[in-house]
Structures are given as C-alpha cells and as structure tokens.
Amino acid sequence: MVMLADPDAFITSRRQELLAEADGERLAALLPRRPSAARHSLALACYRLANWLDAPSRYVRVSEPGPENWASPWLSA
C-alpha cells in the first residue's frame, strides 16, 4: 500500500478497496455451504492424481528384471 500525496485521495481509494473486499465477502457468504457431488468427485480425482505423482510405483507396475530376449527359444532363428 503506497500513501498518495493527498491524504483525502488515499482515504477515498482505501475506502473503495475495503468496500470491494466487503462486497466480495458478502457474496461469498451467500454461496451454499453443502458440497456438491461434482466438487467432491473433482477433489477426489485431484487427490488421487497428487498421490500418483508422489508415488507412481503404487499405481504403475515396474518391469521385473529378467532375460533381455523376450522371444521364445523356439521362435529364435
């Protein structure tokens, strides 16, 4: 917050900022408090994605060590 040279202008602009903030808070208070099914599903998907990004080994099968040649011996030339 920068103080303007004119204190009256500063007070006026600060008052407008506070009124806008109060109006936003008032509108937010009017929103319903119960969670919707869509928001719950989206939050669950985000939570699962975050878990997958943190530890993908729980979700992705890591290749097991084994022979390099996957072809059957009877198919080899």
C-alpha positions as CSV (number, residue, x, y, z in Angstrom):
1,M,0.0,0.0,0.0
2,V,1.5,3.3,-1.1
3,M,0.4,6.5,0.5
4,L,-0.6,9.1,-2.1
5,A,0.5,12.7,-1.7
6,D,-3.1,13.8,-1.0
7,P,-4.5,12.1,2.2
8,D,-8.1,12.6,1.1
9,A,-7.4,10.7,-2.1
10,F,-5.6,7.9,-0.1
11,I,-8.6,7.6,2.3
12,T,-11.0,7.6,-0.6
13,S,-9.1,4.9,-2.5
14,R,-8.6,2.8,0.6
15,R,-12.3,3.0,1.4
16,Q,-13.2,1.8,-2.1
17,E,-10.8,-1.1,-1.7
18,L,-12.3,-2.1,1.7
19,L,-15.9,-1.8,0.3
20,A,-15.0,-4.0,-2.6
21,E,-13.5,-6.6,-0.3
22,A,-16.5,-6.5,2.0
23,D,-18.8,-6.9,-1.0
24,G,-16.8,-10.0,-2.1
25,E,-17.0,-11.4,1.4
26,R,-20.8,-10.8,1.4
27,L,-21.2,-12.6,-1.9
28,A,-19.1,-15.5,-0.7
29,A,-21.2,-15.8,2.4
30,L,-24.3,-16.2,0.1
31,L,-22.9,-19.4,-1.5
32,P,-24.3,-22.7,-0.3
33,R,-22.2,-24.5,2.3
34,R,-23.0,-28.0,1.3
35,P,-20.5,-29.6,-1.0
36,S,-21.8,-30.7,-4.4
37,A,-21.2,-34.2,-5.9
38,A,-19.2,-32.7,-8.8
39,R,-16.9,-30.8,-6.5
40,H,-16.4,-33.9,-4.3
41,S,-15.6,-36.0,-7.4
42,L,-13.2,-33.4,-8.7
43,A,-11.4,-33.1,-5.3
44,L,-11.1,-36.9,-5.1
45,A,-9.6,-37.0,-8.6
46,C,-7.1,-34.3,-7.8
47,Y,-6.2,-36.1,-4.6
48,R,-5.6,-39.4,-6.5
49,L,-3.5,-37.6,-9.1
50,A,-1.4,-36.0,-6.4
51,N,-0.9,-39.4,-4.7
52,W,0.1,-40.9,-8.1
53,L,2.6,-38.1,-8.8
54,D,4.1,-38.5,-5.3
55,A,4.5,-42.3,-5.6
56,P,3.8,-43.8,-9.0
57,S,5.2,-47.1,-8.0
58,R,2.0,-47.9,-6.2
59,Y,0.0,-47.5,-9.4
60,V,2.3,-48.4,-12.2
61,R,3.8,-51.9,-12.4
62,V,7.6,-51.7,-12.6
63,S,9.1,-54.1,-15.0
64,E,10.7,-57.1,-13.4
65,P,14.3,-58.0,-14.0
66,G,14.5,-60.9,-16.4
67,P,16.1,-62.0,-19.7
68,E,16.6,-59.3,-22.3
69,N,15.4,-61.5,-25.1
70,W,11.6,-61.9,-24.8
71,A,11.2,-64.1,-27.8
72,S,10.6,-67.8,-27.1
73,P,13.6,-70.1,-27.8
74,W,11.6,-72.0,-30.5
75,L,11.0,-68.7,-32.4
76,S,14.6,-67.7,-32.5
77,A,16.4,-68.1,-35.8
